Amino acid sequence: MSARARKALAAGAALGLVAMTATYLTEPWEGTVNKAYWDRLGSVWTICTGETLNVKPGMVKTDAECKAMLLSRLENDFHKPLTRCIPGFDNAPLGWQGAMLDEAYNIGVGAACSSTAAKRARAGDFRGSCHAMTWFNRAGGKVIAGLKNRREYGDANRMGELELCLESLK
């Protein structure tokens, strides 16, 4: 097991799924910007750690507000719906849960719940589900290097969803 995956899984056991996902996947990949900015790719106002809900031009948040917002949204708006659309979600391998939660935050709950990754998980095929998550690596119809890295094995500084997902199946 890679050292960074081992560290994330240990943190997940100690801190909980949402904290692990926020710390090891979502925050490193989304980054945190305290002042609202126009995301040209998504054509939406964004703040903090990729937050787009109710964001208005000129908004400013502290680091603590951004962290609280992320944890609340991951738990209430992403984790809870995933537990409804994927029976047994909370009993699945922790790394798989974290990867699926991060992916849902990035692509939306609807897309995550109707994805092949969710279908494979519902069938008990977590390895296949991990690999299916990597298919969400495009924006504007093109493979984006950052999304490819996020979905797979990350880069020198950040873990990828597939990396964490597969390590938890060993």
N, CA, C and O of each residue as an XYZ file, in Angstrom:
680
protein
N       0.854     -1.179      0.000
C       0.000      0.000      0.000
C       0.892      1.231      0.000
O       1.886      1.291      0.723
N       0.526      2.213     -0.819
C       1.329      3.425     -0.861
C       1.236      4.149      0.479
O       0.228      4.049      1.179
N       2.279      4.869      0.825
C       2.316      5.573      2.106
C       1.197      6.595      2.206
O       0.576      6.735      3.260
N       0.933      7.315      1.113
C      -0.110      8.342      1.200
C      -1.501      7.728      1.287
O      -2.372      8.292      1.949
N      -1.735      6.587      0.640
C      -3.029      5.913      0.759
C      -3.195      5.359      2.170
O      -4.274      5.458      2.755
N      -2.130      4.776      2.718
C      -2.169      4.240      4.083
C      -2.504      5.361      5.076
O      -3.314      5.167      5.982
N      -1.886      6.518      4.905
C      -2.133      7.666      5.776
C      -3.584      8.131      5.668
O      -4.224      8.414      6.681
N      -4.100      8.210      4.450
C      -5.483      8.654      4.242
C      -6.472      7.670      4.848
O      -7.434      8.085      5.494
N      -6.253      6.377      4.651
C      -7.169      5.379      5.195
C      -7.128      5.364      6.720
O      -8.162      5.177      7.362
N      -5.962      5.555      7.301
C      -5.861      5.635      8.756
C      -6.605      6.865      9.267
O      -7.298      6.804     10.283
N      -6.458      7.977      8.560
C      -7.174      9.191      8.942
C      -8.674      8.982      8.820
O      -9.447      9.448      9.657
N      -9.079      8.277      7.771
C     -10.496      8.014      7.578
C     -11.080      7.204      8.719
O     -12.203      7.453      9.157
N     -10.324      6.245      9.193
C     -10.797      5.428     10.309
C     -10.900      6.260     11.578
O     -11.807      6.055     12.385
N      -9.988      7.187     11.755
C      -9.969      8.006     12.964
C     -10.920      9.196     12.881
O     -11.626      9.493     13.844
N     -10.942      9.876     11.742
C     -11.694     11.120     11.622
C     -13.064     10.974     10.980
O     -13.958     11.787     11.216
N     -13.223      9.957     10.183
C     -14.482      9.780      9.486
C     -14.336     10.025      7.998
O     -13.409     10.692      7.539
N     -15.269      9.474      7.271
C     -15.249      9.525      5.819
C     -15.197     10.937      5.265
O     -14.368     11.228      4.402
N     -16.054     11.811      5.736
C     -16.133     13.163      5.185
C     -14.838     13.924      5.413
O     -14.345     14.588      4.501
N     -14.278     13.838      6.616
C     -13.021     14.534      6.904
C     -11.882     13.982      6.060
O     -11.054     14.743      5.560
N     -11.834     12.651      5.896
C     -10.784     12.048      5.072
C     -10.914     12.518      3.628
O      -9.928     12.921      3.012
N     -12.119     12.468      3.095
C     -12.338     12.867      1.707
C     -11.976     14.326      1.500
O     -11.290     14.663      0.535
N     -12.427     15.191      2.391
C     -12.122     16.625      2.286
C     -10.622     16.865      2.320
O     -10.094     17.631      1.515
N      -9.939     16.216      3.246
C      -8.510     16.462      3.471
C      -7.617     15.877      2.385
O      -6.677     16.535      1.937
N      -7.898     14.648      1.956
C      -6.977     13.945      1.055
C      -7.373     13.978     -0.415
O      -6.540     13.702     -1.277
N      -8.629     14.310     -0.722
C      -9.041     14.355     -2.122
C      -9.595     15.727     -2.512
O      -9.012     16.409     -3.355
N     -10.698     16.133     -1.917
C     -11.415     17.318     -2.388
C     -10.595     18.595     -2.258
O     -10.440     19.316     -3.243
N     -10.068     18.899     -1.079
C      -9.298     20.142     -0.910
C      -8.056     20.192     -1.798
O      -7.824     21.211     -2.449
N      -7.255     19.135     -1.847
C      -6.069     19.228     -2.705
C      -6.401     19.423     -4.191
O      -5.679     20.129     -4.895
N      -7.476     18.809     -4.666
C      -7.802     18.920     -6.092
C      -8.578     20.187     -6.424
O      -8.347     20.795     -7.469
N      -9.486     20.590     -5.560
C     -10.280     21.790     -5.837
C      -9.502     23.067     -5.524
O      -9.661     24.081     -6.203
N      -8.660     23.011     -4.487
C      -8.026     24.234     -4.009
C      -9.048     25.066     -3.254
O     -10.248     24.801     -3.332
N      -8.587     26.057     -2.533
C      -9.495     26.931     -1.785
C      -9.190     28.377     -2.147
O      -8.055     28.840     -2.034
N     -10.217     29.068     -2.579
C     -10.119     30.486     -2.930
C     -11.172     31.207     -2.099
O     -12.361     30.903     -2.197
N     -10.738     32.154     -1.287
C     -11.632     32.793     -0.326
C     -12.540     33.878     -0.908
O     -13.498     34.289     -0.254
N     -12.261     34.336     -2.098
C     -13.088     35.375     -2.726
C     -13.761     34.779     -3.966
O     -13.133     34.071     -4.753
N     -15.051     35.082     -4.118
C     -15.806     34.557     -5.249
C     -15.123     34.912     -6.567
O     -14.623     36.022     -6.751
N     -15.115     33.935     -7.483
C     -14.525     34.136     -8.802
C     -15.411     33.469     -9.852
O     -16.172     32.551     -9.545
N     -15.302     33.935    -11.077
C     -16.083     33.390    -12.180
C     -15.326     32.212    -12.769
O     -14.235     32.381    -13.314
N     -15.900     31.018    -12.663
C     -15.308     29.817    -13.235
C     -15.752     29.737    -14.686
O     -16.899     29.395    -14.975
N     -14.853     30.049    -15.583
C     -15.187     30.077    -17.009
C     -15.586     28.709    -17.536
O     -16.485     28.600    -18.370
N     -14.921     27.666    -17.055
C     -15.218     26.324    -17.540
C     -16.636     25.906    -17.154
O     -17.364     25.327    -17.961
N     -17.014     26.202    -15.924
C     -18.355     25.848    -15.460
C     -19.379     26.949    -15.670
O     -20.573     26.742    -15.454
N     -18.923     28.100    -16.085
C     -19.797     29.267    -16.279
C     -20.635     29.549    -15.032
O     -21.854     29.708    -15.103
N     -19.951     29.607    -13.894
C     -20.655     29.788    -12.628
C     -19.747     30.494    -11.616
O     -18.527     30.334    -11.646
N     -20.356     31.274    -10.726
C     -19.593     31.880     -9.643
C     -19.213     30.784     -8.650
O     -20.024     29.916     -8.326
N     -17.977     30.835     -8.175
C     -17.415     29.793     -7.319
C     -16.645     30.454     -6.182
O     -16.087     31.539     -6.347
N     -16.619     29.794     -5.030
C     -15.858     30.279     -3.873
C     -15.373     29.071     -3.071
O     -15.846     27.949     -3.250
N     -14.443     29.330     -2.211
C     -13.917     28.322     -1.280
C     -13.364     27.120     -2.025
O     -12.485     27.269     -2.873
N     -13.863     25.938     -1.720
C     -13.310     24.706     -2.265
C     -14.237     24.166     -3.351
O     -14.782     23.068     -3.236
N     -14.402     24.965     -4.413
C     -15.251     24.561     -5.527
C     -16.735     24.749     -5.278
O     -17.556     24.180     -5.997
N     -17.094     25.530     -4.278
C     -18.509     25.736     -3.935
C     -19.176     26.668     -4.939
O     -18.668     27.750     -5.230
N     -20.318     26.237     -5.464
C     -21.063     27.042     -6.442
C     -22.473     27.385     -5.967
O     -23.142     28.207     -6.592
N     -22.930     26.787     -4.894
C     -24.285     26.990     -4.402
C     -24.433     28.366     -3.753
O     -23.741     28.681     -2.786
N     -25.336     29.176     -4.288
C     -25.652     30.509     -3.742
C     -24.452     31.455     -3.676
O     -24.392     32.301     -2.785
N     -23.510     31.330     -4.589
C     -22.332     32.201     -4.602
C     -22.655     33.445     -5.426
O     -23.208     33.360     -6.522
N     -22.299     34.590     -4.875
C     -22.546     35.873     -5.531
C     -21.217     36.606     -5.720
O     -20.286     36.410     -4.939
N     -21.123     37.448     -6.752
C     -19.904     38.243     -6.948
C     -19.597     39.066     -5.691
O     -20.508     39.594     -5.052
N     -18.337     39.169     -5.350
C     -17.903     39.962     -4.201
C     -17.906     39.217     -2.877
O     -17.412     39.750     -1.884
N     -18.443     38.007     -2.825
C     -18.458     37.244     -1.571
C     -17.029     36.925     -1.133
O     -16.155     36.666     -1.959
N     -16.812     36.949      0.178
C     -15.524     36.592      0.765
C     -15.798     35.707      1.982
O     -16.688     36.005      2.779
N     -15.042     34.631      2.123
C     -15.171     33.708      3.255
C     -13.802     33.485      3.879
O     -12.781     33.568      3.195
N     -13.781     33.202      5.173
C     -12.529     32.861      5.845
C     -12.198     31.397      5.563
O     -13.038     30.648      5.064
N     -10.966     30.997      5.887
C     -10.586     29.593      5.731
C     -11.492     28.690      6.571
O     -11.891     27.616      6.122
N     -11.813     29.127      7.785
C     -12.675     28.330      8.664
C     -14.078     28.201      8.072
O     -14.675     27.126      8.130
N     -14.602     29.270      7.512
C     -15.922     29.217      6.881
C     -15.905     28.286      5.669
O     -16.851     27.531      5.442
N     -14.831     28.346      4.902
C     -14.718     27.470      3.730
C     -14.677     26.007      4.149
O     -15.334     25.170      3.529
N     -13.920     25.687      5.183
C     -13.803     24.304      5.658
C     -15.151     23.804      6.175
O     -15.569     22.689      5.864
N     -15.824     24.636      6.964
C     -17.131     24.246      7.504
C     -18.141     24.029      6.377
O     -18.940     23.093      6.421
N     -18.097     24.894      5.378
C     -18.998     24.773      4.243
C     -18.740     23.463      3.498
O     -19.680     22.750      3.146
N     -17.472     23.149      3.260
C     -17.128     21.925      2.547
C     -17.585     20.689      3.318
O     -18.202     19.794      2.741
N     -17.291     20.633      4.601
C     -17.668     19.470      5.402
C     -19.186     19.292      5.443
O     -19.686     18.172      5.334
N     -19.907     20.385      5.599
C     -21.359     20.333      5.633
C     -21.937     19.853      4.298
O     -22.816     18.991      4.267
N     -21.438     20.415      3.208
C     -21.930     20.027      1.879
C     -21.582     18.572      1.567
O     -22.421     17.835      1.049
N     -20.351     18.149      1.879
C     -19.984     16.754      1.628
C     -20.909     15.808      2.389
O     -21.376     14.815      1.830
N     -21.176     16.107      3.648
C     -22.018     15.230      4.462
C     -23.476     15.264      4.012
O     -24.064     14.222      3.722
N     -24.052     16.449      3.955
C     -25.490     16.575      3.751
C     -25.943     16.484      2.298
O     -26.981     15.889      2.010
N     -25.191     17.055      1.404
C     -25.634     17.148      0.006
C     -25.014     16.096     -0.913
O     -25.429     15.954     -2.063
N     -24.025     15.362     -0.410
C     -23.372     14.352     -1.251
C     -23.370     12.978     -0.581
O     -23.821     12.004     -1.183
N     -22.869     12.883      0.653
C     -22.817     11.583      1.332
C     -24.216     11.011      1.538
O     -24.473      9.867      1.164
N     -25.102     11.772      2.113
C     -26.448     11.247      2.398
C     -27.161     10.783      1.133
O     -27.723      9.688      1.142
N     -27.170     11.562      0.035
C     -27.807     11.056     -1.192
C     -27.126      9.799     -1.738
O     -27.802      8.918     -2.269
N     -25.807      9.702     -1.618
C     -25.118      8.499     -2.097
C     -25.560      7.271     -1.312
O     -25.659      6.183     -1.880
N     -25.827      7.424     -0.018
C     -26.281      6.280      0.778
C     -27.678      5.835      0.362
O     -28.049      4.679      0.567
N     -28.452      6.748     -0.222
C     -29.791      6.379     -0.699
C     -29.735      5.706     -2.070
O     -30.512      4.789     -2.337
N     -28.830      6.147     -2.937
C     -28.815      5.587     -4.296
C     -27.918      4.352     -4.414
O     -28.015      3.610     -5.391
N     -27.061      4.131     -3.444
C     -26.197      2.937     -3.456
C     -26.386      2.220     -2.119
O     -25.703      2.533     -1.144
N     -27.309      1.260     -2.073
C     -27.533      0.531     -0.824
C     -26.225     -0.079     -0.305
O     -25.435     -0.630     -1.071
N     -26.018      0.031      1.001
C     -24.802     -0.511      1.602
C     -23.591      0.393      1.448
O     -22.472     -0.020      1.751
N     -23.794      1.629      0.979
C     -22.683      2.566      0.766
C     -21.766      2.628      1.992
O     -20.547      2.506      1.866
N     -22.351      2.815      3.164
C     -21.551      2.985      4.391
C     -20.841      1.712      4.848
O     -19.997      1.770      5.742
N     -21.165      0.571      4.255
C     -20.486     -0.680      4.594
C     -19.441     -1.069      3.555
O     -18.767     -2.089      3.701
N     -19.306     -0.268      2.516
C     -18.330     -0.526      1.453
C     -16.928     -0.163      1.948
O     -16.798      0.512      2.970
N     -15.888     -0.593      1.251
C     -14.523     -0.231      1.644
C     -14.367      1.296      1.755
O     -14.867      2.043      0.915
N     -13.676      1.734      2.792
C     -13.554      3.165      3.094
C     -12.948      3.965      1.933
O     -13.427      5.056      1.623
N     -11.920      3.442      1.302
C     -11.307      4.159      0.180
C     -12.249      4.300     -0.989
O     -12.246      5.325     -1.671
N     -13.067      3.274     -1.233
C     -14.074      3.368     -2.289
C     -15.087      4.460     -1.946
O     -15.456      5.264     -2.801
N     -15.536      4.480     -0.676
C     -16.486      5.514     -0.252
C     -15.911      6.916     -0.481
O     -16.592      7.801     -1.000
N     -14.653      7.102     -0.087
C     -14.023      8.413     -0.248
C     -13.908      8.819     -1.702
O     -14.178      9.968     -2.053
N     -13.504      7.875     -2.560
C     -13.377      8.171     -3.988
C     -14.731      8.515     -4.587
O     -14.843      9.460     -5.368
N     -15.762      7.755     -4.228
C     -17.103      8.012     -4.766
C     -17.647      9.340     -4.255
O     -18.298     10.070     -5.002
N     -17.391      9.655     -3.005
C     -17.845     10.921     -2.432
C     -17.167     12.103     -3.123
O     -17.822     13.088     -3.464
N     -15.864     12.003     -3.326
C     -15.146     13.081     -4.015
C     -15.645     13.229     -5.451
O     -15.837     14.341     -5.942
N     -15.848     12.108     -6.107
C     -16.344     12.176     -7.484
C     -17.727     12.819     -7.536
O     -17.992     13.639     -8.415
N     -18.605     12.460     -6.610
C     -19.944     13.057     -6.585
C     -19.857     14.564     -6.370
O     -20.607     15.327     -6.980
N     -18.942     14.990     -5.503
C     -18.764     16.431     -5.268
C     -18.326     17.121     -6.557
O     -18.731     18.252     -6.826
N     -17.523     16.460     -7.333
C     -16.973     17.041     -8.555
C     -17.935     16.985     -9.740
O     -17.971     17.921    -10.539
N     -18.717     15.907     -9.871
C     -19.575     15.754    -11.048
C     -21.061     15.899    -10.744
O     -21.869     16.017    -11.665
N     -21.430     15.892     -9.471
C     -22.829     15.984     -9.082
C     -23.380     14.633     -8.653
O     -22.967     13.588     -9.154
N     -24.313     14.675     -7.723
C     -24.899     13.447     -7.181
C     -25.665     12.681     -8.250
O     -25.563     11.456     -8.328
N     -26.426     13.382     -9.068
C     -27.205     12.707    -10.100
C     -26.332     11.907    -11.035
O     -26.625     10.747    -11.326
N     -25.250     12.522    -11.512
C     -24.332     11.827    -12.413
C     -23.658     10.666    -11.698
O     -23.483      9.596    -12.282
N     -23.278     10.866    -10.439
C     -22.626      9.789     -9.691
C     -23.573      8.618     -9.458
O     -23.180      7.462     -9.609
N     -24.813      8.911     -9.093
C     -25.776      7.843     -8.800
C     -26.185      7.063    -10.046
O     -26.521      5.882     -9.951
N     -26.161      7.703    -11.201
C     -26.560      7.001    -12.428
C     -25.356      6.453    -13.200
O     -25.511      5.908    -14.292
N     -24.165      6.599    -12.630
C     -22.940      6.188    -13.317
C     -22.748      4.674    -13.319
O     -23.354      3.951    -12.528
N     -21.901      4.219    -14.215
C     -21.502      2.807    -14.238
C     -20.795      2.444    -12.934
O     -20.920      1.318    -12.454
N     -20.053      3.390    -12.360
C     -19.376      3.131    -11.080
C     -20.397      2.765    -10.008
O     -20.178      1.828     -9.240
N     -21.510      3.494     -9.949
C     -22.561      3.194     -8.965
C     -23.225      1.851     -9.283
O     -23.492      1.057     -8.380
N     -23.489      1.603    -10.558
C     -24.120      0.335    -10.952
C     -23.239     -0.849    -10.562
O     -23.731     -1.856    -10.053
N     -21.940     -0.724    -10.804
C     -21.027     -1.811    -10.439
C     -20.951     -1.991     -8.925
O     -20.879     -3.119     -8.436
N     -20.967     -0.895     -8.188
C     -20.942     -0.988     -6.725
C     -22.207     -1.677     -6.210
O     -22.140     -2.521     -5.316
N     -23.357     -1.315     -6.778
C     -24.606     -1.964     -6.368
C     -24.562     -3.467     -6.624
O     -25.227     -4.237     -5.931
N     -23.778     -3.887     -7.620
C     -23.624     -5.316     -7.931
C     -22.509     -5.965     -7.111
O     -22.254     -7.162     -7.245
N     -21.843     -5.174     -6.261
C     -20.766     -5.709     -5.432
C     -19.401     -5.741     -6.101
O     -18.452     -6.294     -5.546
N     -19.293     -5.153     -7.288
C     -18.027     -5.126     -8.031
C     -17.292     -3.811     -7.746
O     -17.312     -2.890     -8.563
N     -16.648     -3.737     -6.589
C     -15.989     -2.486     -6.198
C     -14.749     -2.200     -7.038
O     -14.471     -1.041     -7.343
N     -14.012     -3.216     -7.411
C     -12.838     -2.993     -8.274
C     -13.290     -2.397     -9.613
O     -12.707     -1.425    -10.093
N     -14.315     -2.975    -10.199
C     -14.854     -2.434    -11.447
C     -15.403     -1.036    -11.264
O     -15.286     -0.197    -12.157
N     -15.998     -0.780    -10.117
C     -16.517      0.548     -9.801
C     -15.381      1.566     -9.723
O     -15.495      2.671    -10.253
N     -14.294      1.194     -9.066
C     -13.122      2.090     -8.972
C     -12.660      2.497    -10.365
O     -12.407      3.674    -10.621
N     -12.552      1.538    -11.250
C     -12.072      1.818    -12.603
C     -13.087      2.648    -13.396
O     -12.698      3.508    -14.186
N     -14.374      2.399    -13.191
C     -15.398      3.171    -13.908
C     -15.383      4.645    -13.496
O     -15.753      5.508    -14.292
N     -14.964      4.942    -12.273
C     -14.881      6.342    -11.832
C     -13.902      7.137    -12.690
O     -14.052      8.349    -12.843
N     -12.909      6.466    -13.243
C     -11.888      7.183    -14.019
C     -12.438      7.727    -15.335
O     -11.784      8.544    -15.983
N     -13.611      7.291    -15.733
C     -14.178      7.719    -17.013
C     -14.634      9.177    -16.995
O     -14.861      9.762    -18.054
N     -14.772      9.768    -15.815
C     -15.171     11.175    -15.705
C     -13.929     12.054    -15.722
O     -13.589     12.692    -14.725
N     -13.260     12.076    -16.868
C     -12.003     12.821    -16.973
C     -12.042     13.880    -18.074
O     -10.999     14.351    -18.526
N     -13.249     14.251    -18.500
C     -13.391     15.207    -19.596
C     -14.134     16.458    -19.155
O     -14.937     16.433    -18.222
N     -13.851     17.525    -19.835
C     -14.606     18.776    -19.706
C     -14.652     19.375    -21.101
O     -13.633     19.444    -21.789
N     -15.819     19.803    -21.511
C     -15.947     20.332    -22.861
C     -15.620     19.296    -23.920
O     -15.194     19.649    -25.020
N     -15.816     17.999    -23.600
C     -15.575     16.934    -24.556
C     -14.125     16.505    -24.701
O     -13.824     15.606    -25.486
N     -13.229     17.128    -23.965
C     -11.803     16.809    -24.061
C     -11.285     16.256    -22.738
O     -11.704     16.683    -21.662
N     -10.356     15.287    -22.839
C      -9.702     14.776    -21.635
C      -8.856     15.912    -21.060
O      -8.055     16.525    -21.767
N      -9.043     16.177    -19.789
C      -8.322     17.234    -19.084
C      -7.300     16.561    -18.167
O      -7.655     15.704    -17.358
N      -6.046     16.949    -18.296
C      -4.969     16.311    -17.523
C      -5.265     16.329    -16.021
O      -5.062     15.322    -15.342
N      -5.735     17.448    -15.501
C      -6.030     17.542    -14.076
C      -7.125     16.586    -13.641
O      -7.038     15.987    -12.570
N      -8.161     16.439    -14.467
C      -9.230     15.487    -14.140
C      -8.742     14.053    -14.259
O      -9.108     13.205    -13.445
N      -7.929     13.775    -15.252
C      -7.356     12.433    -15.416
C      -6.521     12.077    -14.186
O      -6.628     10.971    -13.656
N      -5.689     13.018    -13.737
C      -4.877     12.780    -12.546
C      -5.749     12.589    -11.311
O      -5.511     11.680    -10.514
N      -6.771     13.453    -11.147
C      -7.659     13.349     -9.987
C      -8.350     11.990     -9.974
O      -8.466     11.371     -8.916
N      -8.800     11.525    -11.106
C      -9.534     10.267    -11.185
C      -8.632      9.049    -11.016
O      -9.092      8.008    -10.547
N      -7.362      9.156    -11.387
C      -6.501      7.974    -11.379
C      -5.521      7.973    -10.206
O      -5.915      7.724     -9.067
N      -4.262      8.247    -10.478
C      -3.227      8.094     -9.454
C      -2.651      9.399     -8.950
O      -1.621      9.398     -8.275
N      -3.287     10.503     -9.258
C      -2.842     11.770     -8.738
C      -1.575     12.264     -9.395
O      -1.269     11.937    -10.541
N      -0.850     13.060     -8.638
C       0.426     13.598     -9.095
C       1.376     13.592     -7.904
O       1.097     12.949     -6.892
N       2.475     14.290     -8.012
C       3.483     14.252     -6.945
C       2.937     14.744     -5.602
O       3.428     14.336     -4.549
N       1.927     15.618     -5.633
C       1.450     16.234     -4.395
C       0.060     15.797     -3.958
O      -0.347     16.062     -2.827
N      -0.673     15.131     -4.845
C      -2.063     14.803     -4.534
C      -2.384     13.362     -4.915
O      -1.916     12.847     -5.930
N      -3.186     12.736     -4.080
C      -3.617     11.374     -4.324
C      -4.776     11.381     -5.317
O      -5.573     12.319     -5.334
N      -4.871     10.351     -6.134
C      -5.997     10.205     -7.041
C      -7.067      9.299     -6.461
O      -6.799      8.494     -5.569
N      -8.272      9.434     -6.972
C      -9.391      8.633     -6.493
C      -9.147      7.138     -6.705
O      -9.401      6.337     -5.806
N      -8.659      6.759     -7.883
C      -8.412      5.342     -8.158
C      -7.365      4.781     -7.196
O      -7.500      3.659     -6.708
N      -6.346      5.550     -6.933
C      -5.293      5.111     -6.009
C      -5.876      4.755     -4.650
O      -5.614      3.673     -4.126
N      -6.662      5.658     -4.076
C      -7.259      5.419     -2.764
C      -8.276      4.273     -2.844
O      -8.330      3.414     -1.964
N      -9.062      4.277     -3.891
C     -10.106      3.263     -4.076
C      -9.520      1.857     -4.117
O      -9.957      0.983     -3.369
N      -8.545      1.633     -4.975
C      -7.966      0.297     -5.116
C      -7.186     -0.137     -3.884
O      -7.199     -1.314     -3.526
N      -6.511      0.795     -3.238
C      -5.730      0.432     -2.038
C      -6.641     -0.102     -0.941
O      -6.231     -0.954     -0.153
N      -7.866      0.392     -0.886
C      -8.768     -0.071      0.185
C      -9.338     -1.457     -0.098
O      -9.967     -2.059      0.772
N      -9.121     -1.963     -1.311
C      -9.634     -3.287     -1.658
C      -8.622     -4.395     -1.411
O      -8.952     -5.574     -1.540
N      -7.398     -4.030     -1.059
C      -6.342     -5.022     -0.836
C      -6.518     -5.750      0.460
O      -5.712     -6.618      0.795
